[in-house]
Amino acid sequence: MKQLTRCVVIAVAICVAGQSAWGHYFPPVRTVVVQVENCEVAVLVGYRPASGEATDTILARIASQPKSQQLAAAKNVLAQQALAPLSFTLDKQPLLPTTVRAKIGLDPGGTRPMVIVLVTFALPAGGSLAVTSKDARSTRISWTDRASNRVDLDRSPAQAHWFAGVASFLLSLLPPGDSACANSSSSPGSH
């Protein structure tokens, strides 16, 4: 009887281990890079949906479109997924994008779609720039000041460092050195 019990335990262990090896799950990945410039902030968001049902749902939405519209649909669906949990504010006031551009591709394994979205926002004044994610588990954020001297380095997190799993990311901004952008607005089409 002990021999039979041992064989059953080994068989169950092999089945359980085998199923987890065949059913790999990869979580979504969202990478946010904030680049502060003199009169604007450029945000680059890379996004790859989770494997399995999440990717299948996205691909089904894209495939349901007429063939001539599938590329545009893929860009729109993936860009919406990439940006959906993110918000950008200056002194708690929402920033409106001045430009949004998306490029799509496949992950290195060629199995999941991915998107890179470039969003720009006007930054007419100093204050507290906040990037907030409602999906902190899948988001990592980094930032850089492109020689604009807009970021107060003493009151901001380390530059060119990845911060993973953060729900809110704050940069303390100084007024722009060029007064020309102080009169810009954060409305679409201002550039």
NORSULTA-V203203 format. One record per residue. N is the residue number from 1. RES is the residue in three letters. BURIAL is # if it has 24 or more other ideal C-beta (glycine too) atoms within 12 Angstrom, else .. Layout:
BEGIN
n=N res=RES burial=BURIAL
n=N res=RES burial=BURIAL
END
This chain:
BEGIN
n=1 res=MET burial=.
n=2 res=LYS burial=.
n=3 res=GLN burial=.
n=4 res=LEU burial=.
n=5 res=THR burial=.
n=6 res=ARG burial=.
n=7 res=CYS burial=.
n=8 res=VAL burial=.
n=9 res=VAL burial=.
n=10 res=ILE burial=.
n=11 res=ALA burial=.
n=12 res=VAL burial=.
n=13 res=ALA burial=.
n=14 res=ILE burial=.
n=15 res=CYS burial=.
n=16 res=VAL burial=.
n=17 res=ALA burial=.
n=18 res=GLY burial=.
n=19 res=GLN burial=.
n=20 res=SER burial=.
n=21 res=ALA burial=.
n=22 res=TRP burial=.
n=23 res=GLY burial=.
n=24 res=HIS burial=.
n=25 res=TYR burial=.
n=26 res=PHE burial=.
n=27 res=PRO burial=.
n=28 res=PRO burial=#
n=29 res=VAL burial=#
n=30 res=ARG burial=#
n=31 res=THR burial=#
n=32 res=VAL burial=#
n=33 res=VAL burial=#
n=34 res=VAL burial=#
n=35 res=GLN burial=#
n=36 res=VAL burial=#
n=37 res=GLU burial=#
n=38 res=ASN burial=#
n=39 res=CYS burial=#
n=40 res=GLU burial=#
n=41 res=VAL burial=#
n=42 res=ALA burial=#
n=43 res=VAL burial=#
n=44 res=LEU burial=#
n=45 res=VAL burial=#
n=46 res=GLY burial=#
n=47 res=TYR burial=#
n=48 res=ARG burial=#
n=49 res=PRO burial=#
n=50 res=ALA burial=#
n=51 res=SER burial=#
n=52 res=GLY burial=.
n=53 res=GLU burial=.
n=54 res=ALA burial=#
n=55 res=THR burial=#
n=56 res=ASP burial=.
n=57 res=THR burial=.
n=58 res=ILE burial=#
n=59 res=LEU burial=#
n=60 res=ALA burial=.
n=61 res=ARG burial=.
n=62 res=ILE burial=#
n=63 res=ALA burial=.
n=64 res=SER burial=.
n=65 res=GLN burial=.
n=66 res=PRO burial=.
n=67 res=LYS burial=.
n=68 res=SER burial=.
n=69 res=GLN burial=.
n=70 res=GLN burial=.
n=71 res=LEU burial=.
n=72 res=ALA burial=.
n=73 res=ALA burial=#
n=74 res=ALA burial=#
n=75 res=LYS burial=#
n=76 res=ASN burial=.
n=77 res=VAL burial=#
n=78 res=LEU burial=#
n=79 res=ALA burial=#
n=80 res=GLN burial=.
n=81 res=GLN burial=#
n=82 res=ALA burial=#
n=83 res=LEU burial=#
n=84 res=ALA burial=.
n=85 res=PRO burial=.
n=86 res=LEU burial=#
n=87 res=SER burial=#
n=88 res=PHE burial=#
n=89 res=THR burial=#
n=90 res=LEU burial=#
n=91 res=ASP burial=.
n=92 res=LYS burial=.
n=93 res=GLN burial=.
n=94 res=PRO burial=.
n=95 res=LEU burial=#
n=96 res=LEU burial=#
n=97 res=PRO burial=#
n=98 res=THR burial=#
n=99 res=THR burial=.
n=100 res=VAL burial=#
n=101 res=ARG burial=.
n=102 res=ALA burial=#
n=103 res=LYS burial=.
n=104 res=ILE burial=#
n=105 res=GLY burial=.
n=106 res=LEU burial=.
n=107 res=ASP burial=.
n=108 res=PRO burial=.
n=109 res=GLY burial=.
n=110 res=GLY burial=.
n=111 res=THR burial=.
n=112 res=ARG burial=#
n=113 res=PRO burial=#
n=114 res=MET burial=#
n=115 res=VAL burial=#
n=116 res=ILE burial=#
n=117 res=VAL burial=#
n=118 res=LEU burial=#
n=119 res=VAL burial=#
n=120 res=THR burial=#
n=121 res=PHE burial=#
n=122 res=ALA burial=#
n=123 res=LEU burial=#
n=124 res=PRO burial=#
n=125 res=ALA burial=#
n=126 res=GLY burial=#
n=127 res=GLY burial=#
n=128 res=SER burial=#
n=129 res=LEU burial=#
n=130 res=ALA burial=#
n=131 res=VAL burial=#
n=132 res=THR burial=#
n=133 res=SER burial=#
n=134 res=LYS burial=.
n=135 res=ASP burial=#
n=136 res=ALA burial=.
n=137 res=ARG burial=.
n=138 res=SER burial=#
n=139 res=THR burial=#
n=140 res=ARG burial=#
n=141 res=ILE burial=#
n=142 res=SER burial=#
n=143 res=TRP burial=#
n=144 res=THR burial=#
n=145 res=ASP burial=#
n=146 res=ARG burial=.
n=147 res=ALA burial=.
n=148 res=SER burial=#
n=149 res=ASN burial=.
n=150 res=ARG burial=#
n=151 res=VAL burial=#
n=152 res=ASP burial=.
n=153 res=LEU burial=.
n=154 res=ASP burial=.
n=155 res=ARG burial=.
n=156 res=SER burial=#
n=157 res=PRO burial=#
n=158 res=ALA burial=.
n=159 res=GLN burial=#
n=160 res=ALA burial=.
n=161 res=HIS burial=.
n=162 res=TRP burial=.
n=163 res=PHE burial=#
n=164 res=ALA burial=.
n=165 res=GLY burial=.
n=166 res=VAL burial=#
n=167 res=ALA burial=.
n=168 res=SER burial=.
n=169 res=PHE burial=#
n=170 res=LEU burial=#
n=171 res=LEU burial=#
n=172 res=SER burial=#
n=173 res=LEU burial=#
n=174 res=LEU burial=#
n=175 res=PRO burial=.
n=176 res=PRO burial=#
n=177 res=GLY burial=.
n=178 res=ASP burial=.
n=179 res=SER burial=.
n=180 res=ALA burial=.
n=181 res=CYS burial=#
n=182 res=ALA burial=.
n=183 res=ASN burial=.
n=184 res=SER burial=#
n=185 res=SER burial=.
n=186 res=SER burial=#
n=187 res=SER burial=.
n=188 res=PRO burial=.
n=189 res=GLY burial=.
n=190 res=SER burial=.
n=191 res=HIS burial=.
END
